[in-house]
């Protein structure tokens, strides 16, 4: 409680609207995500969360040192492509950003991290879950979600223990995200007594999965696990139904969106899906999260999709570290950001470990009934 009060006290002291004669301080926050291509709906969700935070900060009048800060969001589209991501990262560095929220995908966040590290610019990823992201030895790299070790293992244990899966087919999309999640899922499932009977691969651009699904069906699985995105999971579910492969379908956060039933075109049976999203709030925190969701919808006219709240928290956390350090200079506030302990975000309490990973990250398990995503449990 004492640690949390420090952040609350900081907010009360820093968000002062009267800045008598103080010169305005312009703070540029870079945001990078895929806002085109298969992951565009995810990228737009993140960007809206970041923009909402910037608008609130400007309305509140945050003081950094003795100067009132005016925040600007420099938003860039990396199209979910690693090469474009490094170009975007360099563009943001050259633009003189004070910090970066992004990227969306693990495959873009990992290569971009080196560029931000070389420039000494803090980077907070709202949803990149591949463990490698924070294991490259960069002091500037942080994430505010549980990683694939936690996510994959939790889903693997659930498959083997709760669902009693003994014959599991695993498919990944060959991205950094998909490969990492599939590997950790397989480890968790096997350790809990499950057996992987088919291992298949696709790409994040594919639309026809008949060959790999036919091969998986021949192994007689009772569960299919897909490590990829919802824009592919939907067609995959339709094709599974056409092939008569009527088994449980599992996936990570890429699959677990409110859009999945429409993307699947009615091919989902009630309770067929079990998926997990990194994050989850309970008790008093849930009320605050629900208030955020309502404010998000009122502002943008759309529901939160996935990691928009995490992007919101990332911007607010970065600003709070600047205020606490008394400077928006990355060299001066980076160490304060790294020592984050007990920050009260809308996604839960945020504390970083020595690698920049979220401590004690939560996961929320979901299923679908009709077109509705239904919460099963929150695990840590």
C-alpha positions as CSV (number, residue, x, y, z in Angstrom):
1,X,0.0,0.0,0.0
2,X,2.9,2.4,0.8
3,X,4.4,1.9,-2.7
4,X,1.1,2.5,-4.4
5,X,0.6,5.7,-2.4
6,X,3.8,7.1,-3.8
7,X,2.4,6.9,-7.3
8,X,-0.9,8.4,-6.1
9,X,0.8,11.2,-4.3
10,X,3.0,11.8,-7.4
11,X,-0.1,12.2,-9.5
12,X,-1.7,14.6,-7.1
13,X,1.4,16.7,-7.0
14,X,2.2,16.6,-10.7
15,X,-1.2,17.1,-12.3
16,X,-1.4,20.8,-11.6
17,X,-3.2,23.0,-14.1
18,X,-1.7,26.3,-12.9
19,X,1.9,26.7,-14.2
20,X,2.4,30.5,-13.7
21,X,4.7,31.6,-16.3
22,X,6.4,28.2,-16.9
23,X,7.5,27.6,-20.4
24,X,5.6,24.7,-22.0
25,X,7.6,21.5,-22.5
26,X,6.8,19.4,-25.6
27,X,7.1,15.7,-25.0
28,X,6.9,13.4,-28.1
29,X,5.8,9.8,-27.6
30,X,6.3,7.5,-30.5
31,X,3.8,4.8,-31.2
32,X,4.5,2.0,-33.6
33,X,2.1,-0.8,-34.6
34,X,0.6,-2.5,-37.6
35,X,-2.2,-0.3,-38.8
36,X,-2.3,-2.0,-42.2
37,X,-2.4,-5.7,-43.1
38,X,-3.8,-8.6,-41.1
39,X,-3.0,-7.1,-37.7
40,X,-4.4,-3.6,-38.5
41,X,-7.4,-3.9,-36.1
42,X,-5.0,-4.7,-33.3
43,X,-2.7,-1.8,-34.2
44,X,-5.6,0.6,-34.3
45,X,-6.7,-0.6,-30.9
46,X,-3.3,0.1,-29.4
47,X,-3.0,3.5,-31.1
48,X,-6.4,4.6,-29.8
49,X,-5.3,3.5,-26.3
50,X,-2.1,5.6,-26.5
51,X,-4.0,8.6,-28.0
52,X,-6.5,8.5,-25.2
53,X,-3.7,8.6,-22.6
54,X,-2.1,11.6,-24.4
55,X,-5.3,13.5,-24.6
56,X,-5.9,12.9,-20.9
57,X,-2.4,14.0,-19.9
58,X,-2.8,17.2,-21.9
59,X,-6.2,17.9,-20.3
60,X,-4.8,17.3,-16.8
61,X,-1.7,19.5,-17.2
62,X,1.2,17.3,-16.1
63,X,4.2,19.1,-14.7
64,X,7.6,17.7,-15.5
65,X,10.1,19.6,-13.3
66,X,8.6,23.1,-13.2
67,X,7.2,23.1,-16.7
68,X,3.8,22.1,-18.0
69,X,4.1,19.3,-20.5
70,X,2.3,19.1,-23.8
71,X,2.3,15.6,-25.1
72,X,2.4,14.7,-28.8
73,X,1.8,11.2,-30.2
74,X,3.9,10.4,-33.3
75,X,2.1,7.3,-34.7
76,X,3.7,5.1,-37.3
77,X,2.6,2.0,-39.2
78,X,5.1,-0.9,-39.3
79,X,2.6,-3.2,-41.1
80,X,3.6,-6.1,-38.9
81,X,6.8,-6.4,-41.0
82,X,10.2,-6.7,-39.2
83,X,12.0,-4.7,-41.9
84,X,9.5,-1.9,-41.9
85,X,9.6,-1.9,-38.1
86,X,13.3,-1.1,-38.0
87,X,12.7,1.7,-40.5
88,X,9.9,3.1,-38.4
89,X,12.1,2.8,-35.3
90,X,14.8,4.8,-36.9
91,X,12.3,7.4,-38.1
92,X,11.0,7.8,-34.6
93,X,14.5,8.1,-33.2
94,X,15.4,10.7,-35.8
95,X,12.2,12.6,-34.9
96,X,13.5,13.1,-31.4
97,X,10.9,11.1,-29.5
98,X,11.3,11.0,-25.7
99,X,9.9,7.5,-25.5
100,X,8.2,4.8,-27.6
101,X,5.1,2.7,-26.9
102,X,5.3,-0.3,-29.3
103,X,5.6,-2.3,-31.3
104,X,2.5,-4.5,-31.5
105,X,4.0,-7.8,-32.7
106,X,6.9,-9.7,-31.2
107,X,8.4,-10.0,-34.6
108,X,8.6,-6.2,-35.0
109,X,9.3,-5.4,-31.4
110,X,12.4,-7.6,-31.2
111,X,14.4,-6.0,-34.1
112,X,13.3,-2.5,-33.3
113,X,14.5,-2.8,-29.7
114,X,18.2,-2.6,-30.8
115,X,17.6,0.7,-32.5
116,X,15.9,2.3,-29.5
117,X,18.6,0.8,-27.2
118,X,21.4,2.4,-29.4
119,X,19.6,5.7,-29.1
120,X,19.0,5.3,-25.3
121,X,15.2,5.7,-25.8
122,X,12.9,3.7,-23.5
123,X,10.5,1.3,-25.3
124,X,7.4,-0.2,-23.6
125,X,5.7,-2.9,-25.5
126,X,1.9,-3.2,-24.7
127,X,1.5,-6.7,-26.2
128,X,4.7,-8.3,-27.5
129,X,4.9,-11.6,-25.6
130,X,7.9,-13.5,-27.1
131,X,10.4,-14.0,-24.2
132,X,13.3,-12.9,-26.4
133,X,12.1,-9.3,-26.5
134,X,13.3,-8.6,-23.0
135,X,16.2,-11.0,-23.1
136,X,18.5,-9.2,-25.5
137,X,20.3,-7.3,-22.7
138,X,18.8,-3.8,-23.5
139,X,18.2,-1.5,-20.5
140,X,15.6,0.4,-22.5
141,X,13.2,-2.5,-23.1
142,X,10.0,-3.1,-21.1
143,X,6.7,-4.9,-21.4
144,X,3.4,-4.6,-19.5
145,X,2.0,-8.1,-20.2
146,X,2.9,-11.6,-19.3
147,X,5.2,-13.3,-21.8
148,X,4.7,-16.5,-23.8
149,X,6.5,-18.6,-21.1
150,X,3.6,-17.8,-18.8
151,X,0.9,-17.8,-21.5
152,X,2.0,-20.9,-23.3
153,X,2.6,-22.9,-20.2
154,X,-0.8,-21.9,-18.7
155,X,-2.6,-23.0,-21.9
156,X,-0.6,-26.2,-22.1
157,X,-1.4,-27.2,-18.6
158,X,-5.1,-26.3,-19.1
159,X,-5.1,-28.5,-22.3
160,X,-3.6,-31.5,-20.5
161,X,-5.1,-31.2,-17.1
162,X,-8.5,-29.5,-17.3
163,X,-9.5,-30.6,-20.9
164,X,-7.8,-34.0,-20.5
165,X,-6.2,-33.6,-23.9
166,X,-4.0,-36.6,-24.7
167,X,-3.6,-36.1,-28.4
168,X,-2.8,-32.5,-29.4
169,X,-2.1,-31.0,-32.8
170,X,-0.1,-27.8,-32.7
171,X,0.0,-25.3,-35.6
172,X,2.0,-22.1,-35.7
173,X,2.2,-19.2,-38.2
174,X,6.0,-19.1,-38.3
175,X,6.2,-15.5,-36.9
176,X,8.3,-14.8,-33.8
177,X,5.0,-14.7,-31.8
178,X,3.6,-17.9,-33.2
179,X,6.8,-19.9,-32.9
180,X,7.5,-18.8,-29.3
181,X,3.9,-19.4,-28.1
182,X,3.7,-22.8,-29.8
183,X,7.0,-23.9,-28.2
184,X,5.9,-22.9,-24.7
185,X,2.4,-24.4,-25.1
186,X,4.0,-27.7,-26.2
187,X,6.4,-27.7,-23.2
188,X,3.5,-27.0,-20.8
189,X,1.2,-29.6,-22.3
190,X,3.9,-32.4,-22.4
191,X,5.0,-31.6,-18.8
192,X,1.4,-32.0,-17.6
193,X,0.9,-35.3,-19.3
194,X,-0.3,-34.3,-22.8
195,X,1.1,-35.7,-26.1
196,X,1.7,-33.7,-29.3
197,X,0.6,-36.0,-32.2
198,X,1.0,-33.6,-35.0
199,X,3.1,-30.5,-35.6
200,X,2.1,-28.3,-38.5
201,X,3.2,-24.9,-39.9
202,X,1.6,-22.1,-42.0
203,X,2.4,-18.4,-42.6
204,X,0.7,-15.3,-41.3
205,X,-0.5,-14.6,-44.9
206,X,-2.0,-18.0,-45.7
207,X,-5.8,-18.4,-46.2
208,X,-6.0,-22.1,-47.2
209,X,-5.3,-24.5,-44.4
210,X,-6.8,-27.7,-45.9
211,X,-3.5,-29.5,-46.3
212,X,-2.2,-29.0,-42.8
213,X,-5.6,-29.6,-41.3
214,X,-6.0,-32.9,-43.2
215,X,-2.5,-34.0,-42.0
216,X,-3.5,-33.0,-38.4
217,X,-6.8,-34.9,-38.7
218,X,-5.0,-38.1,-39.7
219,X,-3.3,-38.0,-36.3
220,X,-6.7,-38.1,-34.5
221,X,-6.2,-35.2,-32.2
222,X,-8.7,-34.2,-29.5
223,X,-7.4,-30.6,-29.4
224,X,-6.0,-28.3,-32.1
225,X,-3.8,-25.5,-30.8
226,X,-3.1,-22.6,-33.1
227,X,-0.5,-20.0,-32.4
228,X,-1.3,-17.1,-34.7
229,X,-3.9,-14.3,-35.3
230,X,-7.7,-14.2,-35.4
231,X,-7.8,-13.3,-39.1
232,X,-6.4,-16.8,-39.8
233,X,-8.1,-18.6,-36.9
234,X,-11.5,-17.7,-38.3
235,X,-11.0,-19.3,-41.7
236,X,-9.2,-22.2,-40.1
237,X,-12.2,-23.0,-37.9
238,X,-14.5,-22.9,-41.0
239,X,-12.2,-25.3,-42.8
240,X,-12.0,-27.6,-39.7
241,X,-15.8,-27.8,-39.7
242,X,-15.8,-28.6,-43.4
243,X,-13.3,-31.4,-42.8
244,X,-15.3,-32.8,-39.9
245,X,-12.5,-32.0,-37.5
246,X,-14.9,-31.2,-34.6
247,X,-12.5,-30.9,-31.7
248,X,-11.5,-28.3,-29.1
249,X,-9.6,-25.4,-30.6
250,X,-7.1,-23.5,-28.4
251,X,-5.1,-20.4,-29.0
252,X,-3.3,-17.5,-27.4
253,X,-4.1,-13.8,-27.3
254,X,-3.8,-13.5,-31.1
255,X,-6.9,-15.7,-31.5
256,X,-8.8,-14.5,-28.4
257,X,-10.6,-11.4,-29.7
258,X,-14.3,-10.5,-29.8
259,X,-14.0,-10.6,-33.6
260,X,-13.3,-14.3,-33.8
261,X,-17.0,-15.5,-34.1
262,X,-17.6,-13.2,-37.1
263,X,-14.3,-14.2,-38.7
264,X,-15.3,-17.9,-38.2
265,X,-18.6,-17.3,-40.0
266,X,-20.7,-19.3,-37.5
267,X,-18.3,-22.3,-37.5
268,X,-17.7,-22.2,-33.7
269,X,-19.7,-24.4,-31.4
270,X,-20.4,-23.3,-27.8
271,X,-17.4,-23.9,-25.5
272,X,-15.3,-25.3,-28.4
273,X,-12.7,-22.5,-28.0
274,X,-10.4,-22.0,-25.1
275,X,-8.0,-19.1,-25.4
276,X,-6.1,-16.8,-23.2
277,X,-5.2,-13.1,-23.1
278,X,-2.2,-11.7,-21.2
279,X,-3.7,-9.6,-18.5
280,X,-6.6,-9.7,-16.2
281,X,-8.1,-7.7,-13.3
282,X,-10.2,-8.7,-10.3
283,X,-12.1,-7.1,-7.5
284,X,-11.8,-3.3,-7.1
285,X,-9.4,-3.2,-10.1
286,X,-12.1,-4.6,-12.4
287,X,-14.4,-1.6,-11.7
288,X,-11.7,0.8,-12.9
289,X,-11.0,-1.3,-16.0
290,X,-14.7,-1.4,-16.8
291,X,-14.8,2.4,-16.5
292,X,-11.9,2.6,-18.9
293,X,-13.7,0.4,-21.4
294,X,-16.8,2.6,-21.3
295,X,-14.7,5.8,-21.7
296,X,-12.8,4.2,-24.6
297,X,-16.1,3.3,-26.4
298,X,-17.5,6.7,-25.8
299,X,-14.4,8.4,-27.2
300,X,-13.8,6.1,-30.3
301,X,-17.2,4.5,-30.9
302,X,-15.8,1.0,-30.7
303,X,-15.1,-1.6,-28.1
304,X,-11.6,-2.4,-26.7
305,X,-10.2,-5.2,-28.8
306,X,-7.1,-6.4,-27.0
307,X,-4.1,-4.3,-25.8
308,X,-5.5,-0.8,-26.2
309,X,-5.6,-0.5,-22.3
310,X,-2.0,-1.7,-22.1
311,X,-0.9,1.0,-24.6
312,X,-2.8,3.5,-22.5
313,X,-1.0,2.4,-19.3
314,X,2.3,2.4,-21.1
315,X,2.0,6.1,-22.0
316,X,0.7,7.1,-18.6
317,X,3.5,5.1,-16.9
318,X,6.1,6.7,-19.1
319,X,4.8,10.1,-18.2
320,X,4.7,9.3,-14.5
321,X,8.3,8.3,-14.6
322,X,9.2,11.5,-16.3
323,X,7.4,13.5,-13.7
324,X,9.0,11.6,-10.8
325,X,12.5,12.1,-12.4
326,X,11.7,15.7,-13.1
327,X,12.8,15.4,-16.7
328,X,11.6,14.0,-20.1
329,X,15.2,13.4,-21.1
330,X,15.4,9.6,-21.7
331,X,18.8,9.5,-20.1
332,X,17.4,11.0,-16.9
333,X,14.1,9.2,-16.5
334,X,15.1,5.8,-17.8
335,X,16.3,4.6,-14.4
336,X,13.2,5.8,-12.7
337,X,11.1,3.8,-15.2
338,X,13.2,0.7,-14.6
339,X,12.5,0.9,-10.9
340,X,8.7,1.0,-11.4
341,X,7.1,-0.7,-8.4
342,X,3.4,-0.7,-7.7
343,X,2.1,1.6,-10.4
344,X,-1.7,1.5,-10.4
345,X,-2.6,1.0,-14.1
346,X,-6.1,0.3,-15.5
347,X,-4.7,-3.2,-16.5
348,X,-3.6,-3.8,-12.9
349,X,-0.6,-3.1,-10.7
350,X,2.6,-2.7,-12.8
351,X,6.1,-3.5,-11.4
352,X,9.2,-4.4,-13.5
353,X,11.8,-7.0,-12.8
354,X,15.4,-6.7,-13.7
355,X,14.8,-7.6,-17.4
356,X,12.0,-5.2,-17.8
357,X,9.3,-7.9,-17.6
358,X,6.0,-7.4,-15.8
359,X,6.1,-9.0,-12.3
360,X,3.3,-11.5,-11.5
361,X,1.5,-11.0,-14.8
362,X,-2.0,-12.2,-15.0
363,X,-3.7,-14.3,-17.7
364,X,-7.4,-14.5,-18.5
365,X,-8.8,-17.7,-20.0
366,X,-11.9,-17.3,-22.2
367,X,-14.3,-19.4,-24.2
368,X,-17.1,-18.4,-26.7
369,X,-20.8,-19.0,-26.4
370,X,-22.6,-17.9,-29.5
371,X,-21.0,-14.7,-30.5
372,X,-20.0,-13.8,-26.9
373,X,-16.6,-14.2,-25.4
374,X,-17.0,-15.5,-21.8
375,X,-14.4,-15.4,-19.1
376,X,-13.4,-18.8,-17.6
377,X,-10.7,-17.8,-15.1
378,X,-7.9,-15.5,-14.2
379,X,-4.6,-17.3,-13.5
380,X,-1.1,-16.2,-12.6
